[in-house]
Amino acid sequence: MTAVPAPGHWQTRALTGDEWQLKRRLRLAALLDSPAVFASSHAREAGRSETQWRDWPPHGSSFAVFDGAEPVGIACGWTTPAQPGVTHLISMWVCPAARGRGAAGRLVDAVAGWARQRGSCRVELEVAAGNDAAMRTYVRAGFTATGRKPFTAGGTVLELHLT
């Protein structure tokens, strides 16, 4: 990712399956930049096929935030038939040059908006142990700890109730 100028032309939008290469580029950049905070690896996801990237995430949607024409972050929302009222926010990442400028909040808003449109009553996510910047971002956005057991050791499950 290249250096990002001061924000002024932020745009956030859903990515289509035809933008699979952009989804791939952003996701792999995230896994290289911050491997300890994701429940996956660059090696694992680099091997996905075009079809898998087009459909990623299954039962969900990917969103990117742009500063002008430059993509600077990604987040995804997905649901399961077993819990139709819960949207899971996953794979959120903002490139280092754009951090602290509001891009993360825009991604959270995009996933929450998608969740509302689908009839979800809450958004759930997990923050890896030690990812204090992400924890602050989510708390600022209104998420609270649930006390539920996380998928990864030491993580924290957070939720945002939608109105």
C-alpha positions in Angstrom: 0.0 0.0 0.0 1.2 3.5 -0.7 1.3 6.5 1.6 -2.1 8.0 2.1 -2.7 11.8 2.1 -4.8 13.4 4.8 -8.4 12.3 4.4 -10.9 14.4 2.6 -12.4 12.1 0.0 -13.3 9.0 2.0 -15.6 6.6 0.3 -16.8 3.3 1.6 -18.6 0.7 -0.5 -19.4 -2.9 -0.9 -17.1 -4.9 -3.1 -18.5 -7.1 -5.8 -17.4 -10.6 -6.8 -15.9 -9.0 -9.9 -13.6 -7.1 -7.6 -12.1 -10.3 -6.3 -8.5 -9.2 -7.0 -9.0 -6.1 -4.8 -10.5 -8.2 -2.0 -7.5 -10.5 -2.4 -4.9 -7.7 -2.4 -6.4 -6.0 0.7 -6.8 -9.3 2.6 -3.3 -10.5 1.9 -1.8 -7.1 2.8 -3.6 -7.3 6.1 -2.2 -10.8 6.8 1.3 -9.6 6.0 1.0 -6.5 8.0 -0.7 -7.9 11.1 -0.4 -11.7 11.1 -1.0 -12.1 14.9 -4.4 -10.5 14.9 -6.2 -12.7 12.4 -7.4 -16.3 12.7 -5.8 -17.2 9.4 -2.4 -16.8 7.6 -1.1 -15.3 4.4 0.1 -18.8 3.2 -3.4 -20.2 3.7 -5.3 -17.5 2.0 -2.8 -16.9 -0.8 -3.8 -20.3 -2.1 -7.5 -19.5 -2.6 -8.9 -19.7 -6.1 -10.5 -16.9 -8.0 -13.9 -18.5 -7.3 -13.2 -18.6 -3.6 -12.2 -14.9 -3.6 -15.3 -14.0 -5.6 -17.5 -15.7 -3.0 -15.6 -14.4 0.1 -16.9 -14.2 2.7 -19.5 -16.9 2.3 -23.0 -15.7 3.3 -21.6 -12.2 3.5 -20.3 -9.0 2.0 -16.9 -7.3 1.8 -16.5 -3.5 2.2 -13.5 -1.3 1.3 -12.8 2.2 2.4 -11.0 4.4 -0.2 -9.2 7.7 0.2 -9.9 9.1 -3.3 -9.1 6.2 -5.6 -6.7 4.4 -3.2 -8.2 1.5 -1.2 -7.0 1.8 2.4 -9.0 -0.8 4.3 -11.3 -3.7 4.3 -13.9 -5.3 6.5 -16.5 -8.1 6.0 -19.8 -9.1 7.5 -21.3 -12.5 7.3 -24.2 -14.4 8.8 -25.2 -18.0 9.3 -28.6 -19.7 8.9 -28.3 -20.9 12.5 -28.1 -17.3 13.8 -29.9 -15.0 11.3 -30.1 -12.1 13.7 -26.4 -11.9 14.2 -23.9 -10.5 11.8 -20.2 -11.3 12.3 -17.7 -8.5 11.5 -14.5 -10.2 10.4 -11.2 -9.4 8.7 -11.2 -5.7 9.4 -7.9 -4.0 8.5 -6.7 -0.5 7.7 -3.4 0.2 6.1 -0.9 1.8 8.5 -0.7 5.1 6.7 -4.5 5.5 7.0 -4.9 4.5 10.7 -6.2 7.1 13.2 -8.0 9.0 10.5 -11.5 7.5 10.7 -11.3 4.7 8.1 -12.0 2.0 10.7 -15.1 3.8 11.9 -16.3 4.0 8.3 -15.8 0.2 7.8 -17.7 -0.5 11.1 -20.6 1.7 9.9 -20.7 -0.1 6.5 -20.9 -3.6 8.1 -23.5 -2.4 10.7 -25.6 -0.8 7.9 -25.4 -4.0 5.9 -26.4 -5.9 9.0 -29.4 -3.7 9.6 -30.6 -4.1 6.0 -30.5 -7.9 6.5 -32.5 -7.6 9.7 -29.7 -8.4 12.2 -30.2 -7.2 15.7 -26.5 -7.2 16.6 -23.0 -7.3 15.2 -20.5 -9.6 16.8 -16.7 -9.7 16.5 -13.6 -11.0 18.2 -10.6 -9.0 19.0 -7.3 -10.8 19.4 -5.4 -10.5 22.7 -3.1 -7.6 22.7 -4.8 -5.8 19.8 -5.4 -2.7 21.9 -5.9 -0.3 19.0 -8.7 -2.5 17.6 -10.3 -2.7 21.0 -10.3 1.1 21.3 -11.8 1.4 17.9 -14.6 -1.0 18.6 -15.4 0.5 22.0 -15.5 3.9 20.4 -18.0 2.6 17.9 -20.3 1.3 20.7 -19.3 -2.3 21.0 -19.3 -3.9 24.5 -17.7 -7.1 25.8 -20.1 -10.1 26.0 -18.3 -12.4 28.4 -18.7 -15.3 25.8 -15.8 -17.6 25.2 -13.7 -16.4 22.2 -12.6 -18.6 19.3 -9.0 -17.8 19.9 -7.2 -18.0 23.2 -7.1 -14.7 25.0 -9.4 -12.9 22.6 -12.5 -10.9 23.5 -15.9 -11.2 22.0 -17.6 -7.9 21.5 -21.1 -7.0 20.3 -23.0 -4.0 19.0 -26.7 -3.9 19.4 -28.5 -2.4 16.4 -31.5 -0.2 16.7 
